[in-house]
Amino acid sequence: MTSILIEQLVDAARARDERGIDRIVLNIAKINDLSSIAWAVTEGLRHLNDNVRIAAAKILGKQEVASNVIDYVRYNLYELMKNDPNVSARYRAAITLAKIGPESYGKDVRSVLDQAEKVRELRPEAQQAIQSLGDCLM
């Protein structure tokens, strides 16, 4: 089931179908299994298509990530946030890191979220992500 949804997600991302992406991400999140997290980290965040990388980060922000893989997920999101050539992918990685808890990456995440907040379409999510960082930066 998850593999079919991931195929649909990749197709929607390639077609730039934002509504389709969001619908499929929610469906994947309802299943909440390790295979979707594994795909997002090992394939999705490394995909050649910018929109697939963004969708993979969205998946990670909607799932409950197990404690035994959370550091690996954080590291890969951080790498995307710092190094992706696509600014939207960097912003999405920062938003997701704020949602799952940035740990030692907090200051860098905050810096990217401050930039994301200037983008009209991302402003509400970026502001919410900044608020969720809360005291972890103190």
Secondary structure, 3 states (H helix, E strand, C coil): CHHHHHHHHHHHHHCCCHHHHHHHHHHHHHHCCHHHHHHHHHCHHHCCCHHHHHHHHHHHHHCCCCCCCHHHHHHHHHHHHHHCCCHHHHHHHHHHHHHHCCHHHHHHHHHHHHHHCCCCCCHHHHHHHHHHHHHHHC
